Amino acid sequence: MNLAVDDNNFVVFRATDDDGRMVLLRLISADVAAGGAGKSQETQRQPVVLWLSYIEDTKNPDIFRIEKGKF
């Protein structure tokens, strides 16, 4: 839980069951300048996306793959 993947990407929660299904919840943020007119500009990390993924088969994901030489 709450594992920083990089500066702007955090794994909030990840769980896998005995059948190989996985739930993954990620928080993707961005650095945003804060402060208004006449105020000093500070950089703050603001949440942008909360991404929920369900993977039915983690060993064989159902993603589209382009055959070598076809692209």
PDB file of N, H, CA, C and O in Angstrom:
ATOM      1  N   MET A   1       0.834  -1.186   0.000  1.00  0.00           N
ATOM      2  CA  MET A   1       0.000   0.000   0.000  1.00  0.00           C
ATOM      3  C   MET A   1       0.876   1.246   0.000  1.00  0.00           C
ATOM      4  O   MET A   1       1.955   1.276   0.593  1.00  0.00           O
ATOM      5  N   ASN A   2       0.380   2.267  -0.681  1.00  0.00           N
ATOM      6  H   ASN A   2      -0.496   2.242  -1.163  1.00  0.00           H
ATOM      7  CA  ASN A   2       1.021   3.588  -0.712  1.00  0.00           C
ATOM      8  C   ASN A   2       2.498   3.525  -1.093  1.00  0.00           C
ATOM      9  O   ASN A   2       3.346   4.122  -0.430  1.00  0.00           O
ATOM     10  N   LEU A   3       2.794   2.800  -2.164  1.00  0.00           N
ATOM     11  H   LEU A   3       2.105   2.316  -2.703  1.00  0.00           H
ATOM     12  CA  LEU A   3       4.149   2.639  -2.662  1.00  0.00           C
ATOM     13  C   LEU A   3       4.400   3.618  -3.802  1.00  0.00           C
ATOM     14  O   LEU A   3       3.662   3.613  -4.787  1.00  0.00           O
ATOM     15  N   ALA A   4       5.415   4.450  -3.689  1.00  0.00           N
ATOM     16  H   ALA A   4       6.014   4.454  -2.888  1.00  0.00           H
ATOM     17  CA  ALA A   4       5.759   5.395  -4.750  1.00  0.00           C
ATOM     18  C   ALA A   4       6.488   4.647  -5.860  1.00  0.00           C
ATOM     19  O   ALA A   4       7.559   4.082  -5.637  1.00  0.00           O
ATOM     20  N   VAL A   5       5.903   4.647  -7.058  1.00  0.00           N
ATOM     21  H   VAL A   5       5.034   5.107  -7.239  1.00  0.00           H
ATOM     22  CA  VAL A   5       6.533   4.036  -8.226  1.00  0.00           C
ATOM     23  C   VAL A   5       7.544   5.009  -8.809  1.00  0.00           C
ATOM     24  O   VAL A   5       8.663   4.625  -9.149  1.00  0.00           O
ATOM     25  N   ASP A   6       7.149   6.256  -8.923  1.00  0.00           N
ATOM     26  H   ASP A   6       6.240   6.568  -8.647  1.00  0.00           H
ATOM     27  CA  ASP A   6       8.043   7.347  -9.296  1.00  0.00           C
ATOM     28  C   ASP A   6       7.496   8.607  -8.634  1.00  0.00           C
ATOM     29  O   ASP A   6       6.637   8.511  -7.758  1.00  0.00           O
ATOM     30  N   ASP A   7       7.975   9.787  -9.033  1.00  0.00           N
ATOM     31  H   ASP A   7       8.673   9.864  -9.745  1.00  0.00           H
ATOM     32  CA  ASP A   7       7.555  11.017  -8.370  1.00  0.00           C
ATOM     33  C   ASP A   7       6.071  11.312  -8.503  1.00  0.00           C
ATOM     34  O   ASP A   7       5.502  11.971  -7.632  1.00  0.00           O
ATOM     35  N   ASN A   8       5.428  10.844  -9.564  1.00  0.00           N
ATOM     36  H   ASN A   8       5.891  10.309 -10.271  1.00  0.00           H
ATOM     37  CA  ASN A   8       4.034  11.192  -9.818  1.00  0.00           C
ATOM     38  C   ASN A   8       3.097   9.991  -9.882  1.00  0.00           C
ATOM     39  O   ASN A   8       1.957  10.141 -10.320  1.00  0.00           O
ATOM     40  N   ASN A   9       3.528   8.822  -9.467  1.00  0.00           N
ATOM     41  H   ASN A   9       4.454   8.701  -9.111  1.00  0.00           H
ATOM     42  CA  ASN A   9       2.729   7.612  -9.608  1.00  0.00           C
ATOM     43  C   ASN A   9       2.856   6.786  -8.334  1.00  0.00           C
ATOM     44  O   ASN A   9       3.960   6.416  -7.934  1.00  0.00           O
ATOM     45  N   PHE A  10       1.719   6.498  -7.698  1.00  0.00           N
ATOM     46  H   PHE A  10       0.822   6.799  -8.023  1.00  0.00           H
ATOM     47  CA  PHE A  10       1.714   5.764  -6.443  1.00  0.00           C
ATOM     48  C   PHE A  10       0.762   4.578  -6.521  1.00  0.00           C
ATOM     49  O   PHE A  10      -0.363   4.721  -7.000  1.00  0.00           O
ATOM     50  N   VAL A  11       1.195   3.421  -6.062  1.00  0.00           N
ATOM     51  H   VAL A  11       2.109   3.305  -5.673  1.00  0.00           H
ATOM     52  CA  VAL A  11       0.302   2.275  -5.918  1.00  0.00           C
ATOM     53  C   VAL A  11      -0.370   2.437  -4.562  1.00  0.00           C
ATOM     54  O   VAL A  11       0.283   2.342  -3.523  1.00  0.00           O
ATOM     55  N   VAL A  12      -1.677   2.681  -4.575  1.00  0.00           N
ATOM     56  H   VAL A  12      -2.208   2.758  -5.420  1.00  0.00           H
ATOM     57  CA  VAL A  12      -2.431   2.867  -3.340  1.00  0.00           C
ATOM     58  C   VAL A  12      -2.800   1.512  -2.749  1.00  0.00           C
ATOM     59  O   VAL A  12      -2.728   1.315  -1.536  1.00  0.00           O
ATOM     60  N   PHE A  13      -3.197   0.577  -3.618  1.00  0.00           N
ATOM     61  H   PHE A  13      -3.255   0.738  -4.603  1.00  0.00           H
ATOM     62  CA  PHE A  13      -3.615  -0.746  -3.161  1.00  0.00           C
ATOM     63  C   PHE A  13      -3.427  -1.747  -4.290  1.00  0.00           C
ATOM     64  O   PHE A  13      -3.682  -1.440  -5.454  1.00  0.00           O
ATOM     65  N   ARG A  14      -2.976  -2.954  -3.933  1.00  0.00           N
ATOM     66  H   ARG A  14      -2.769  -3.203  -2.987  1.00  0.00           H
ATOM     67  CA  ARG A  14      -2.875  -4.042  -4.912  1.00  0.00           C
ATOM     68  C   ARG A  14      -3.142  -5.348  -4.182  1.00  0.00           C
ATOM     69  O   ARG A  14      -2.589  -5.604  -3.113  1.00  0.00           O
ATOM     70  N   ALA A  15      -3.997  -6.166  -4.777  1.00  0.00           N
ATOM     71  H   ALA A  15      -4.446  -5.957  -5.645  1.00  0.00           H
ATOM     72  CA  ALA A  15      -4.316  -7.461  -4.172  1.00  0.00           C
ATOM     73  C   ALA A  15      -4.525  -8.492  -5.273  1.00  0.00           C
ATOM     74  O   ALA A  15      -5.069  -8.186  -6.334  1.00  0.00           O
ATOM     75  N   THR A  16      -4.086  -9.710  -5.007  1.00  0.00           N
ATOM     76  H   THR A  16      -3.644  -9.959  -4.145  1.00  0.00           H
ATOM     77  CA  THR A  16      -4.254 -10.831  -5.932  1.00  0.00           C
ATOM     78  C   THR A  16      -4.892 -11.987  -5.178  1.00  0.00           C
ATOM     79  O   THR A  16      -4.527 -12.270  -4.037  1.00  0.00           O
ATOM     80  N   ASP A  17      -5.860 -12.665  -5.828  1.00  0.00           N
ATOM     81  H   ASP A  17      -6.157 -12.435  -6.755  1.00  0.00           H
ATOM     82  CA  ASP A  17      -6.484 -13.817  -5.176  1.00  0.00           C
ATOM     83  C   ASP A  17      -5.809 -15.112  -5.633  1.00  0.00           C
ATOM     84  O   ASP A  17      -4.882 -15.089  -6.442  1.00  0.00           O
ATOM     85  N   ASP A  18      -6.286 -16.236  -5.105  1.00  0.00           N
ATOM     86  H   ASP A  18      -7.039 -16.254  -4.448  1.00  0.00           H
ATOM     87  CA  ASP A  18      -5.680 -17.535  -5.410  1.00  0.00           C
ATOM     88  C   ASP A  18      -5.838 -17.948  -6.868  1.00  0.00           C
ATOM     89  O   ASP A  18      -5.084 -18.791  -7.353  1.00  0.00           O
ATOM     90  N   ASP A  19      -6.812 -17.363  -7.580  1.00  0.00           N
ATOM     91  H   ASP A  19      -7.425 -16.677  -7.186  1.00  0.00           H
ATOM     92  CA  ASP A  19      -7.028 -17.695  -8.991  1.00  0.00           C
ATOM     93  C   ASP A  19      -6.247 -16.796  -9.936  1.00  0.00           C
ATOM     94  O   ASP A  19      -6.416 -16.900 -11.151  1.00  0.00           O
ATOM     95  N   GLY A  20      -5.386 -15.905  -9.408  1.00  0.00           N
ATOM     96  H   GLY A  20      -5.248 -15.821  -8.421  1.00  0.00           H
ATOM     97  CA  GLY A  20      -4.536 -15.060 -10.248  1.00  0.00           C
ATOM     98  C   GLY A  20      -5.180 -13.767 -10.692  1.00  0.00           C
ATOM     99  O   GLY A  20      -4.623 -13.074 -11.544  1.00  0.00           O
ATOM    100  N   ARG A  21      -6.345 -13.412 -10.144  1.00  0.00           N
ATOM    101  H   ARG A  21      -6.797 -13.975  -9.452  1.00  0.00           H
ATOM    102  CA  ARG A  21      -6.991 -12.144 -10.491  1.00  0.00           C
ATOM    103  C   ARG A  21      -6.421 -11.042  -9.600  1.00  0.00           C
ATOM    104  O   ARG A  21      -6.111 -11.271  -8.431  1.00  0.00           O
ATOM    105  N   MET A  22      -6.289  -9.842 -10.172  1.00  0.00           N
ATOM    106  H   MET A  22      -6.541  -9.657 -11.121  1.00  0.00           H
ATOM    107  CA  MET A  22      -5.667  -8.749  -9.434  1.00  0.00           C
ATOM    108  C   MET A  22      -6.514  -7.478  -9.511  1.00  0.00           C
ATOM    109  O   MET A  22      -7.128  -7.185 -10.538  1.00  0.00           O
ATOM    110  N   VAL A  23      -6.534  -6.735  -8.414  1.00  0.00           N
ATOM    111  H   VAL A  23      -6.035  -6.972  -7.580  1.00  0.00           H
ATOM    112  CA  VAL A  23      -7.093  -5.398  -8.367  1.00  0.00           C
ATOM    113  C   VAL A  23      -5.940  -4.454  -8.044  1.00  0.00           C
ATOM    114  O   VAL A  23      -5.170  -4.687  -7.113  1.00  0.00           O
ATOM    115  N   LEU A  24      -5.837  -3.389  -8.827  1.00  0.00           N
ATOM    116  H   LEU A  24      -6.463  -3.199  -9.583  1.00  0.00           H
ATOM    117  CA  LEU A  24      -4.743  -2.429  -8.663  1.00  0.00           C
ATOM    118  C   LEU A  24      -5.332  -1.024  -8.645  1.00  0.00           C
ATOM    119  O   LEU A  24      -6.059  -0.642  -9.563  1.00  0.00           O
ATOM    120  N   LEU A  25      -5.024  -0.259  -7.613  1.00  0.00           N
ATOM    121  H   LEU A  25      -4.434  -0.569  -6.867  1.00  0.00           H
ATOM    122  CA  LEU A  25      -5.497   1.110  -7.480  1.00  0.00           C
ATOM    123  C   LEU A  25      -4.278   2.024  -7.432  1.00  0.00           C
ATOM    124  O   LEU A  25      -3.446   1.921  -6.531  1.00  0.00           O
ATOM    125  N   ARG A  26      -4.185   2.933  -8.429  1.00  0.00           N
ATOM    126  H   ARG A  26      -4.861   3.016  -9.160  1.00  0.00           H
ATOM    127  CA  ARG A  26      -3.037   3.836  -8.517  1.00  0.00           C
ATOM    128  C   ARG A  26      -3.501   5.286  -8.437  1.00  0.00           C
ATOM    129  O   ARG A  26      -4.583   5.634  -8.910  1.00  0.00           O
ATOM    130  N   LEU A  27      -2.672   6.115  -7.838  1.00  0.00           N
ATOM    131  H   LEU A  27      -1.793   5.832  -7.455  1.00  0.00           H
ATOM    132  CA  LEU A  27      -2.899   7.554  -7.798  1.00  0.00           C
ATOM    133  C   LEU A  27      -1.815   8.202  -8.644  1.00  0.00           C
ATOM    134  O   LEU A  27      -0.625   8.049  -8.369  1.00  0.00           O
ATOM    135  N   ILE A  28      -2.234   8.926  -9.675  1.00  0.00           N
ATOM    136  H   ILE A  28      -3.201   9.050  -9.899  1.00  0.00           H
ATOM    137  CA  ILE A  28      -1.310   9.599 -10.570  1.00  0.00           C
ATOM    138  C   ILE A  28      -1.461  11.093 -10.324  1.00  0.00           C
ATOM    139  O   ILE A  28      -2.558  11.637 -10.455  1.00  0.00           O
ATOM    140  N   SER A  29      -0.373  11.755  -9.971  1.00  0.00           N
ATOM    141  H   SER A  29       0.518  11.313  -9.865  1.00  0.00           H
ATOM    142  CA  SER A  29      -0.430  13.169  -9.613  1.00  0.00           C
ATOM    143  C   SER A  29       0.456  13.994 -10.532  1.00  0.00           C
ATOM    144  O   SER A  29       1.190  13.463 -11.365  1.00  0.00           O
ATOM    145  N   ALA A  30       0.366  15.296 -10.358  1.00  0.00           N
ATOM    146  H   ALA A  30      -0.231  15.728  -9.681  1.00  0.00           H
ATOM    147  CA  ALA A  30       1.191  16.208 -11.148  1.00  0.00           C
ATOM    148  C   ALA A  30       1.674  17.324 -10.246  1.00  0.00           C
ATOM    149  O   ALA A  30       1.007  17.678  -9.274  1.00  0.00           O
ATOM    150  N   ASP A  31       2.818  17.873 -10.563  1.00  0.00           N
ATOM    151  H   ASP A  31       3.359  17.586 -11.353  1.00  0.00           H
ATOM    152  CA  ASP A  31       3.327  19.018  -9.822  1.00  0.00           C
ATOM    153  C   ASP A  31       2.659  20.280 -10.368  1.00  0.00           C
ATOM    154  O   ASP A  31       2.719  20.551 -11.567  1.00  0.00           O
ATOM    155  N   VAL A  32       2.018  21.053  -9.477  1.00  0.00           N
ATOM    156  H   VAL A  32       1.969  20.832  -8.503  1.00  0.00           H
ATOM    157  CA  VAL A  32       1.272  22.239  -9.877  1.00  0.00           C
ATOM    158  C   VAL A  32       1.787  23.428  -9.070  1.00  0.00           C
ATOM    159  O   VAL A  32       2.008  23.318  -7.864  1.00  0.00           O
ATOM    160  N   ALA A  33       1.975  24.556  -9.736  1.00  0.00           N
ATOM    161  H   ALA A  33       1.796  24.645 -10.716  1.00  0.00           H
ATOM    162  CA  ALA A  33       2.405  25.769  -9.035  1.00  0.00           C
ATOM    163  C   ALA A  33       1.235  26.313  -8.245  1.00  0.00           C
ATOM    164  O   ALA A  33       0.137  26.458  -8.781  1.00  0.00           O
ATOM    165  N   ALA A  34       1.457  26.617  -6.972  1.00  0.00           N
ATOM    166  H   ALA A  34       2.349  26.500  -6.536  1.00  0.00           H
ATOM    167  CA  ALA A  34       0.412  27.160  -6.101  1.00  0.00           C
ATOM    168  C   ALA A  34       0.755  28.590  -5.727  1.00  0.00           C
ATOM    169  O   ALA A  34       1.917  28.992  -5.778  1.00  0.00           O
ATOM    170  N   GLY A  35      -0.255  29.352  -5.354  1.00  0.00           N
ATOM    171  H   GLY A  35      -1.199  29.026  -5.313  1.00  0.00           H
ATOM    172  CA  GLY A  35      -0.050  30.756  -4.982  1.00  0.00           C
ATOM    173  C   GLY A  35      -0.680  31.652  -6.019  1.00  0.00           C
ATOM    174  O   GLY A  35      -0.775  31.285  -7.190  1.00  0.00           O
ATOM    175  N   GLY A  36      -1.104  32.807  -5.603  1.00  0.00           N
ATOM    176  H   GLY A  36      -1.027  33.105  -4.652  1.00  0.00           H
ATOM    177  CA  GLY A  36      -1.763  33.731  -6.523  1.00  0.00           C
ATOM    178  C   GLY A  36      -0.913  34.952  -6.768  1.00  0.00           C
ATOM    179  O   GLY A  36       0.297  34.950  -6.541  1.00  0.00           O
ATOM    180  N   ALA A  37      -1.572  35.999  -7.237  1.00  0.00           N
ATOM    181  H   ALA A  37      -2.555  36.001  -7.421  1.00  0.00           H
ATOM    182  CA  ALA A  37      -0.866  37.251  -7.534  1.00  0.00           C
ATOM    183  C   ALA A  37      -0.241  37.794  -6.253  1.00  0.00           C
ATOM    184  O   ALA A  37      -0.907  37.873  -5.221  1.00  0.00           O
ATOM    185  N   GLY A  38       1.006  38.159  -6.315  1.00  0.00           N
ATOM    186  H   GLY A  38       1.547  38.096  -7.153  1.00  0.00           H
ATOM    187  CA  GLY A  38       1.697  38.726  -5.178  1.00  0.00           C
ATOM    188  C   GLY A  38       2.189  37.694  -4.176  1.00  0.00           C
ATOM    189  O   GLY A  38       2.851  38.051  -3.202  1.00  0.00           O
ATOM    190  N   LYS A  39       1.883  36.438  -4.393  1.00  0.00           N
ATOM    191  H   LYS A  39       1.345  36.148  -5.185  1.00  0.00           H
ATOM    192  CA  LYS A  39       2.327  35.380  -3.481  1.00  0.00           C
ATOM    193  C   LYS A  39       3.473  34.623  -4.135  1.00  0.00           C
ATOM    194  O   LYS A  39       3.555  34.535  -5.360  1.00  0.00           O
ATOM    195  N   SER A  40       4.346  34.084  -3.316  1.00  0.00           N
ATOM    196  H   SER A  40       4.280  34.155  -2.321  1.00  0.00           H
ATOM    197  CA  SER A  40       5.439  33.294  -3.873  1.00  0.00           C
ATOM    198  C   SER A  40       4.880  31.997  -4.452  1.00  0.00           C
ATOM    199  O   SER A  40       3.941  31.408  -3.918  1.00  0.00           O
ATOM    200  N   GLN A  41       5.471  31.582  -5.531  1.00  0.00           N
ATOM    201  H   GLN A  41       6.235  32.060  -5.965  1.00  0.00           H
ATOM    202  CA  GLN A  41       5.027  30.351  -6.195  1.00  0.00           C
ATOM    203  C   GLN A  41       5.662  29.148  -5.514  1.00  0.00           C
ATOM    204  O   GLN A  41       6.885  29.074  -5.391  1.00  0.00           O
ATOM    205  N   GLU A  42       4.840  28.208  -5.073  1.00  0.00           N
ATOM    206  H   GLU A  42       3.846  28.268  -5.173  1.00  0.00           H
ATOM    207  CA  GLU A  42       5.314  26.959  -4.493  1.00  0.00           C
ATOM    208  C   GLU A  42       4.813  25.825  -5.361  1.00  0.00           C
ATOM    209  O   GLU A  42       3.734  25.906  -5.947  1.00  0.00           O
ATOM    210  N   THR A  43       5.594  24.780  -5.438  1.00  0.00           N
ATOM    211  H   THR A  43       6.471  24.714  -4.962  1.00  0.00           H
ATOM    212  CA  THR A  43       5.164  23.616  -6.189  1.00  0.00           C
ATOM    213  C   THR A  43       4.501  22.640  -5.236  1.00  0.00           C
ATOM    214  O   THR A  43       5.066  22.275  -4.205  1.00  0.00           O
ATOM    215  N   GLN A  44       3.297  22.223  -5.594  1.00  0.00           N
ATOM    216  H   GLN A  44       2.838  22.520  -6.431  1.00  0.00           H
ATOM    217  CA  GLN A  44       2.564  21.253  -4.797  1.00  0.00           C
ATOM    218  C   GLN A  44       2.156  20.097  -5.691  1.00  0.00           C
ATOM    219  O   GLN A  44       1.878  20.281  -6.876  1.00  0.00           O
ATOM    220  N   ARG A  45       2.121  18.921  -5.122  1.00  0.00           N
ATOM    221  H   ARG A  45       2.347  18.772  -4.159  1.00  0.00           H
ATOM    222  CA  ARG A  45       1.662  17.751  -5.853  1.00  0.00           C
ATOM    223  C   ARG A  45       0.151  17.662  -5.686  1.00  0.00           C
ATOM    224  O   ARG A  45      -0.343  17.538  -4.565  1.00  0.00           O
ATOM    225  N   GLN A  46      -0.583  17.723  -6.786  1.00  0.00           N
ATOM    226  H   GLN A  46      -0.182  17.823  -7.697  1.00  0.00           H
ATOM    227  CA  GLN A  46      -2.037  17.683  -6.765  1.00  0.00           C
ATOM    228  C   GLN A  46      -2.526  16.389  -7.406  1.00  0.00           C
ATOM    229  O   GLN A  46      -2.037  16.013  -8.471  1.00  0.00           O
ATOM    230  N   PRO A  47      -3.495  15.688  -6.772  1.00  0.00           N
ATOM    231  CA  PRO A  47      -4.025  14.474  -7.387  1.00  0.00           C
ATOM    232  C   PRO A  47      -4.724  14.780  -8.706  1.00  0.00           C
ATOM    233  O   PRO A  47      -5.480  15.747  -8.804  1.00  0.00           O
ATOM    234  N   VAL A  48      -4.476  13.976  -9.693  1.00  0.00           N
ATOM    235  H   VAL A  48      -3.862  13.191  -9.613  1.00  0.00           H
ATOM    236  CA  VAL A  48      -5.078  14.163 -10.999  1.00  0.00           C
ATOM    237  C   VAL A  48      -5.976  12.975 -11.347  1.00  0.00           C
ATOM    238  O   VAL A  48      -7.109  13.168 -11.789  1.00  0.00           O
ATOM    239  N   VAL A  49      -5.486  11.756 -11.153  1.00  0.00           N
ATOM    240  H   VAL A  49      -4.566  11.600 -10.793  1.00  0.00           H
ATOM    241  CA  VAL A  49      -6.230  10.563 -11.558  1.00  0.00           C
ATOM    242  C   VAL A  49      -6.127   9.491 -10.480  1.00  0.00           C
ATOM    243  O   VAL A  49      -5.052   9.234  -9.940  1.00  0.00           O
ATOM    244  N   LEU A  50      -7.256   8.877 -10.181  1.00  0.00           N
ATOM    245  H   LEU A  50      -8.130   9.086 -10.620  1.00  0.00           H
ATOM    246  CA  LEU A  50      -7.286   7.679  -9.355  1.00  0.00           C
ATOM    247  C   LEU A  50      -7.697   6.556 -10.292  1.00  0.00           C
ATOM    248  O   LEU A  50      -8.838   6.522 -10.753  1.00  0.00           O
ATOM    249  N   TRP A  51      -6.778   5.630 -10.584  1.00  0.00           N
ATOM    250  H   TRP A  51      -5.851   5.658 -10.210  1.00  0.00           H
ATOM    251  CA  TRP A  51      -6.937   4.636 -11.641  1.00  0.00           C
ATOM    252  C   TRP A  51      -7.172   3.269 -11.012  1.00  0.00           C
ATOM    253  O   TRP A  51      -6.337   2.774 -10.255  1.00  0.00           O
ATOM    254  N   LEU A  52      -8.313   2.664 -11.330  1.00  0.00           N
ATOM    255  H   LEU A  52      -8.991   3.066 -11.944  1.00  0.00           H
ATOM    256  CA  LEU A  52      -8.655   1.334 -10.838  1.00  0.00           C
ATOM    257  C   LEU A  52      -8.534   0.339 -11.983  1.00  0.00           C
ATOM    258  O   LEU A  52      -9.150   0.520 -13.033  1.00  0.00           O
ATOM    259  N   SER A  53      -7.742  -0.710 -11.786  1.00  0.00           N
ATOM    260  H   SER A  53      -7.241  -0.857 -10.933  1.00  0.00           H
ATOM    261  CA  SER A  53      -7.577  -1.747 -12.803  1.00  0.00           C
ATOM    262  C   SER A  53      -7.971  -3.090 -12.225  1.00  0.00           C
ATOM    263  O   SER A  53      -7.674  -3.398 -11.071  1.00  0.00           O
ATOM    264  N   TYR A  54      -8.649  -3.889 -13.048  1.00  0.00           N
ATOM    265  H   TYR A  54      -8.891  -3.639 -13.985  1.00  0.00           H
ATOM    266  CA  TYR A  54      -8.956  -5.280 -12.700  1.00  0.00           C
ATOM    267  C   TYR A  54      -8.316  -6.141 -13.763  1.00  0.00           C
ATOM    268  O   TYR A  54      -8.604  -5.977 -14.949  1.00  0.00           O
ATOM    269  N   ILE A  55      -7.452  -7.056 -13.360  1.00  0.00           N
ATOM    270  H   ILE A  55      -7.218  -7.189 -12.397  1.00  0.00           H
ATOM    271  CA  ILE A  55      -6.772  -7.947 -14.289  1.00  0.00           C
ATOM    272  C   ILE A  55      -7.241  -9.358 -13.977  1.00  0.00           C
ATOM    273  O   ILE A  55      -6.974  -9.887 -12.898  1.00  0.00           O
ATOM    274  N   GLU A  56      -7.947  -9.969 -14.937  1.00  0.00           N
ATOM    275  H   GLU A  56      -8.164  -9.539 -15.813  1.00  0.00           H
ATOM    276  CA  GLU A  56      -8.525 -11.292 -14.690  1.00  0.00           C
ATOM    277  C   GLU A  56      -7.462 -12.382 -14.657  1.00  0.00           C
ATOM    278  O   GLU A  56      -7.534 -13.287 -13.826  1.00  0.00           O
ATOM    279  N   ASP A  57      -6.486 -12.310 -15.542  1.00  0.00           N
ATOM    280  H   ASP A  57      -6.427 -11.574 -16.217  1.00  0.00           H
ATOM    281  CA  ASP A  57      -5.452 -13.343 -15.610  1.00  0.00           C
ATOM    282  C   ASP A  57      -4.094 -12.652 -15.691  1.00  0.00           C
ATOM    283  O   ASP A  57      -3.679 -12.234 -16.772  1.00  0.00           O
ATOM    284  N   THR A  58      -3.401 -12.527 -14.566  1.00  0.00           N
ATOM    285  H   THR A  58      -3.739 -12.867 -13.688  1.00  0.00           H
ATOM    286  CA  THR A  58      -2.133 -11.794 -14.538  1.00  0.00           C
ATOM    287  C   THR A  58      -1.011 -12.496 -15.285  1.00  0.00           C
ATOM    288  O   THR A  58      -0.052 -11.850 -15.708  1.00  0.00           O
ATOM    289  N   LYS A  59      -1.117 -13.821 -15.454  1.00  0.00           N
ATOM    290  H   LYS A  59      -1.896 -14.346 -15.111  1.00  0.00           H
ATOM    291  CA  LYS A  59      -0.072 -14.555 -16.176  1.00  0.00           C
ATOM    292  C   LYS A  59      -0.251 -14.451 -17.683  1.00  0.00           C
ATOM    293  O   LYS A  59       0.724 -14.545 -18.428  1.00  0.00           O
ATOM    294  N   ASN A  60      -1.489 -14.259 -18.142  1.00  0.00           N
ATOM    295  H   ASN A  60      -2.281 -14.183 -17.537  1.00  0.00           H
ATOM    296  CA  ASN A  60      -1.793 -14.147 -19.572  1.00  0.00           C
ATOM    297  C   ASN A  60      -2.732 -12.967 -19.802  1.00  0.00           C
ATOM    298  O   ASN A  60      -3.917 -13.181 -20.062  1.00  0.00           O
ATOM    299  N   PRO A  61      -2.243 -11.726 -19.716  1.00  0.00           N
ATOM    300  CA  PRO A  61      -3.129 -10.569 -19.885  1.00  0.00           C
ATOM    301  C   PRO A  61      -3.699 -10.506 -21.302  1.00  0.00           C
ATOM    302  O   PRO A  61      -3.035 -10.873 -22.271  1.00  0.00           O
ATOM    303  N   ASP A  62      -4.932 -10.038 -21.399  1.00  0.00           N
ATOM    304  H   ASP A  62      -5.472  -9.740 -20.612  1.00  0.00           H
ATOM    305  CA  ASP A  62      -5.612  -9.985 -22.699  1.00  0.00           C
ATOM    306  C   ASP A  62      -5.385  -8.635 -23.371  1.00  0.00           C
ATOM    307  O   ASP A  62      -6.325  -7.881 -23.623  1.00  0.00           O
ATOM    308  N   ILE A  63      -4.120  -8.348 -23.655  1.00  0.00           N
ATOM    309  H   ILE A  63      -3.356  -8.960 -23.451  1.00  0.00           H
ATOM    310  CA  ILE A  63      -3.779  -7.101 -24.343  1.00  0.00           C
ATOM    311  C   ILE A  63      -3.524  -7.400 -25.814  1.00  0.00           C
ATOM    312  O   ILE A  63      -3.101  -8.498 -26.174  1.00  0.00           O
ATOM    313  N   PHE A  64      -3.783  -6.417 -26.650  1.00  0.00           N
ATOM    314  H   PHE A  64      -4.127  -5.525 -26.358  1.00  0.00           H
ATOM    315  CA  PHE A  64      -3.558  -6.578 -28.072  1.00  0.00           C
ATOM    316  C   PHE A  64      -2.082  -6.460 -28.374  1.00  0.00           C
ATOM    317  O   PHE A  64      -1.429  -5.502 -27.960  1.00  0.00           O
ATOM    318  N   ARG A  65      -1.564  -7.422 -29.088  1.00  0.00           N
ATOM    319  H   ARG A  65      -2.095  -8.200 -29.424  1.00  0.00           H
ATOM    320  CA  ARG A  65      -0.145  -7.408 -29.456  1.00  0.00           C
ATOM    321  C   ARG A  65      -0.024  -7.372 -30.978  1.00  0.00           C
ATOM    322  O   ARG A  65      -0.704  -8.112 -31.688  1.00  0.00           O
ATOM    323  N   ILE A  66       0.842  -6.508 -31.454  1.00  0.00           N
ATOM    324  H   ILE A  66       1.394  -5.906 -30.877  1.00  0.00           H
ATOM    325  CA  ILE A  66       1.106  -6.405 -32.887  1.00  0.00           C
ATOM    326  C   ILE A  66       2.255  -7.359 -33.217  1.00  0.00           C
ATOM    327  O   ILE A  66       3.308  -7.343 -32.580  1.00  0.00           O
ATOM    328  N   GLU A  67       2.013  -8.188 -34.234  1.00  0.00           N
ATOM    329  H   GLU A  67       1.158  -8.200 -34.751  1.00  0.00           H
ATOM    330  CA  GLU A  67       3.041  -9.138 -34.629  1.00  0.00           C
ATOM    331  C   GLU A  67       4.256  -8.404 -35.175  1.00  0.00           C
ATOM    332  O   GLU A  67       4.122  -7.351 -35.798  1.00  0.00           O
ATOM    333  N   LYS A  68       5.423  -8.950 -34.945  1.00  0.00           N
ATOM    334  H   LYS A  68       5.531  -9.805 -34.439  1.00  0.00           H
ATOM    335  CA  LYS A  68       6.655  -8.343 -35.419  1.00  0.00           C
ATOM    336  C   LYS A  68       6.613  -8.204 -36.931  1.00  0.00           C
ATOM    337  O   LYS A  68       6.277  -9.152 -37.640  1.00  0.00           O
ATOM    338  N   GLY A  69       6.955  -7.015 -37.422  1.00  0.00           N
ATOM    339  H   GLY A  69       7.227  -6.244 -36.846  1.00  0.00           H
ATOM    340  CA  GLY A  69       6.963  -6.741 -38.846  1.00  0.00           C
ATOM    341  C   GLY A  69       5.645  -6.241 -39.410  1.00  0.00           C
ATOM    342  O   GLY A  69       5.591  -5.875 -40.584  1.00  0.00           O
ATOM    343  N   LYS A  70       4.580  -6.212 -38.619  1.00  0.00           N
ATOM    344  H   LYS A  70       4.623  -6.510 -37.665  1.00  0.00           H
ATOM    345  CA  LYS A  70       3.272  -5.766 -39.095  1.00  0.00           C
ATOM    346  C   LYS A  70       3.048  -4.275 -38.905  1.00  0.00           C
ATOM    347  O   LYS A  70       2.052  -3.742 -39.396  1.00  0.00           O
ATOM    348  N   PHE A  71       3.947  -3.584 -38.206  1.00  0.00           N
ATOM    349  H   PHE A  71       4.756  -4.016 -37.807  1.00  0.00           H
ATOM    350  CA  PHE A  71       3.764  -2.162 -37.943  1.00  0.00           C
ATOM    351  C   PHE A  71       4.939  -1.391 -38.448  1.00  0.00           C
ATOM    352  O   PHE A  71       4.977  -0.167 -38.321  1.00  0.00           O
TER     353      PHE A  71
END
